[in-house]
């Protein structure tokens, strides 16, 4: 046997041992997690889940169709929360992204501060923001708008500042070479390169916020989520299914609308 064949055998055995160790660790982790899940799960309720789901669905019919007209205002509040919250976040994100991008920030300290804002925004869900703001500001649309805005700032700023850092530096240098000011260089060389990303991210975030604005209503930020919470707590299942259908219709509309807008603008 040549030395090359011997080395090949050693490498093959080492790789097999690593794969066996990997699979053994994976199986052990699965069994460990399954034991924890089983210990904290009430299995009689799980076995009875299909029957309970069918009974719940049966209670929803026939739907309370006249209730649809009472939901027009909550639906409008939901759209308002998503739209104004997204708009406020997008405007604020322009400044945060400018400070966070390594090639545009005026000072490293400002960059770290902007990154802190992004991380804080992305670390807390809109539902948690809504709970905090409802406690501070009281129930209402304003709490929902600010909660959606706080959550969206991190999302939009992160994608935008990463896009700014990937721009073509030659265009920036070409504009600066004409004697343009820093502001003019920013407007004529940076903005055109990141504009498609900015528009696409903003529309995509609005689409997400339509979904999230239905959730923040569950904790008092109004919108259709509040009506859903009241219907479920009151066991008004014929009303609840109308709300479910309206939420589904709203999400489908936002998906179609955002896709059309992106296609037209970008």
C-alpha positions in Angstrom: 0.0 0.0 0.0 1.4 3.4 -1.0 1.7 6.3 1.4 -1.0 8.2 -0.6 -3.5 5.3 -0.1 -2.7 5.3 3.6 -3.3 9.0 3.9 -6.5 8.7 2.0 -7.7 5.9 4.4 -6.9 8.1 7.5 -8.8 11.1 6.0 -11.7 8.8 5.2 -11.9 7.3 8.8 -11.5 10.8 10.3 -14.4 12.1 8.2 -16.6 9.1 9.1 -15.9 9.6 12.8 -16.8 13.3 12.6 -20.1 12.5 10.8 -21.0 9.9 13.4 -20.2 12.3 16.2 -22.3 15.0 14.4 -25.3 12.6 14.0 -25.0 11.3 17.6 -25.0 14.9 18.9 -28.0 15.7 16.8 -30.0 12.6 17.9 -29.1 13.3 21.6 -30.3 17.0 21.2 -33.5 15.8 19.6 -34.3 13.3 22.4 -33.4 15.9 25.0 -35.7 18.5 23.5 -38.5 16.0 23.0 -38.3 14.9 26.7 -38.7 18.6 27.7 -41.6 19.1 25.3 -43.3 15.9 26.4 -43.0 16.8 30.1 -44.6 20.2 29.5 -47.4 19.1 27.2 -50.8 18.0 28.3 -51.3 15.2 25.8 -55.0 14.5 26.4 -55.7 18.0 25.1 -53.5 17.3 22.0 -55.4 14.1 21.3 -58.7 15.9 21.6 -57.5 18.9 19.4 -59.1 17.8 16.2 -62.5 17.3 17.8 -62.3 20.7 19.6 -61.2 22.4 16.4 -64.2 21.0 14.5 -66.6 22.1 17.3 -65.1 25.6 17.3 -65.5 25.8 13.5 -69.1 24.6 13.8 -69.8 27.4 16.3 -68.7 30.0 13.8 -71.5 29.2 11.3 -73.5 30.9 10.1 -71.4 34.0 10.2 -72.9 37.3 11.5 -72.8 39.1 8.1 -74.3 42.4 9.3 -71.3 42.7 11.7 -69.2 43.4 8.6 -70.3 47.1 8.5 -69.3 47.6 12.1 -65.7 46.6 11.2 -65.2 49.2 8.5 -63.8 51.8 11.0 -61.5 49.3 12.8 -60.2 48.2 9.3 -59.5 51.8 8.5 -57.7 52.3 11.9 -55.6 49.2 11.1 -54.6 50.6 7.7 -53.9 54.0 9.3 -51.7 52.5 12.0 -49.6 50.6 9.3 -49.4 53.4 6.9 -48.5 56.3 9.2 -46.3 54.1 11.3 -44.3 53.0 8.2 -44.1 56.5 6.9 -42.7 57.9 10.2 -40.2 55.0 10.4 -39.0 55.5 6.8 -38.4 59.2 7.3 -36.4 58.6 10.6 -34.6 55.6 9.0 -33.0 57.9 6.4 -31.0 59.7 9.1 -30.2 56.5 11.0 -29.0 54.7 7.9 -26.9 57.8 6.9 -25.2 57.8 10.4 -24.9 53.9 10.5 -23.2 53.5 7.1 -19.4 53.4 7.4 -18.8 55.4 4.3 -21.2 58.3 5.1 -21.2 58.6 8.9 -19.7 61.9 10.2 -18.1 60.3 13.2 -17.6 56.7 14.6 -19.4 57.6 17.8 -22.5 58.6 15.8 -22.3 55.3 13.9 -22.3 53.3 17.1 -25.3 55.3 18.3 -27.2 54.6 15.1 -26.3 50.9 15.3 -27.6 50.9 18.8 -30.9 52.3 17.6 -31.1 49.6 14.9 -30.4 46.8 17.3 -32.8 48.0 19.9 -35.6 48.4 17.4 -35.1 45.0 15.9 -34.7 43.3 19.3 -38.2 44.3 20.6 -41.3 43.0 18.7 -44.1 45.4 17.8 -46.4 43.7 20.3 -44.1 44.5 23.2 -43.7 48.1 22.0 -47.5 48.3 21.9 -47.9 47.0 25.4 -45.4 49.6 26.7 -46.9 52.4 24.8 -50.5 51.6 25.7 -49.4 51.7 29.4 -47.7 55.1 28.8 -50.1 56.8 26.3 -53.2 54.8 27.0 -55.3 52.7 24.5 -55.6 54.2 21.1 -54.4 54.5 17.5 -51.4 56.7 18.5 -49.9 53.9 20.6 -50.2 51.5 17.7 -48.6 54.0 15.2 -45.6 54.6 17.4 -45.2 50.9 18.2 -45.2 50.0 14.5 -42.8 52.9 13.8 -40.3 51.8 16.5 -40.3 48.3 15.2 -39.9 49.3 11.6 -36.9 51.7 12.1 -34.4 48.9 12.7 -35.6 46.9 9.7 -35.5 49.7 7.2 -32.4 51.3 8.5 -30.4 48.1 8.5 -31.2 47.3 4.8 -30.7 50.9 3.8 -27.3 51.4 5.5 -26.0 48.1 4.1 -27.1 49.3 0.6 -25.2 52.6 1.2 -22.1 50.7 2.1 -22.2 48.7 -1.1 -22.5 51.7 -3.5 -20.0 52.4 -6.3 -17.4 54.7 -4.9 -16.3 55.8 -8.4 -19.6 57.7 -8.8 -19.1 59.4 -5.5 -15.6 60.4 -6.4 -16.7 61.6 -9.8 -19.3 64.0 -8.3 -17.0 65.2 -5.6 -14.3 65.9 -8.2 -16.6 68.5 -9.8 -16.3 70.6 -6.6 -19.8 69.7 -5.3 -20.5 70.0 -1.6 -21.0 67.0 0.7 -24.7 67.4 0.5 -24.8 67.6 -3.3 -22.5 64.6 -3.5 -24.9 62.7 -1.3 -27.9 63.7 -3.4 -26.4 63.1 -6.8 -24.2 60.1 -6.2 -25.5 58.1 -3.2 -29.2 58.6 -3.4 -29.7 57.4 -7.0 -27.8 54.2 -6.2 -29.8 53.3 -3.1 -33.2 54.7 -4.2 -34.5 51.3 -5.6 -33.6 49.6 -2.3 -35.2 52.3 -0.3 -38.5 52.1 -2.2 -38.6 48.3 -2.2 -37.8 48.1 1.5 -40.3 50.7 2.4 -43.1 49.0 0.5 -42.2 45.6 1.8 -42.2 47.0 5.4 -45.6 48.5 4.9 -46.9 45.1 3.7 -45.4 43.5 6.9 -46.9 46.3 9.1 -50.4 45.6 7.7 -50.1 42.2 9.4 -48.5 43.5 12.5 -51.1 46.3 13.0 -53.8 43.6 13.3 -51.8 42.2 16.2 -51.1 45.3 18.2 -54.8 45.9 18.6 -55.0 42.8 20.8 -53.3 44.8 23.6 -55.3 48.0 23.2 -53.8 49.8 20.2 -57.2 49.7 18.5 -57.6 48.5 14.9 -59.3 45.3 14.0 -57.2 43.3 16.5 -59.2 44.9 19.3 -62.4 43.7 17.8 -61.0 40.2 17.4 -59.9 40.2 21.1 -63.4 41.3 22.2 -65.1 38.7 20.0 -62.9 35.8 21.3 -63.2 36.8 24.9 -67.0 37.2 24.5 -67.2 33.8 22.7 -68.9 35.6 19.8 -67.7 33.1 17.2 -70.0 34.2 14.3 -68.5 37.7 14.7 -64.9 36.2 15.0 -65.1 34.5 11.6 -66.2 37.7 10.0 -63.1 39.4 11.5 -60.9 36.5 10.3 -62.2 36.9 6.8 -61.6 40.6 6.8 -58.1 40.2 8.1 -57.3 37.7 5.4 -58.8 40.0 2.8 -56.8 42.9 4.1 -53.5 40.9 4.0 -54.2 39.7 0.5 -55.0 43.2 -0.7 -51.8 44.6 0.8 -49.8 41.8 -0.8 -51.3 42.5 -4.2 -51.0 46.3 -3.8 -47.4 46.3 -2.7 -46.4 43.9 -5.5 -48.0 46.2 -8.1 -46.4 49.3 -6.6 -43.0 47.7 -6.6 -43.4 46.6 -10.2 -44.4 50.1 -11.3 -41.8 52.1 -9.4 -38.8 49.9 -9.3 
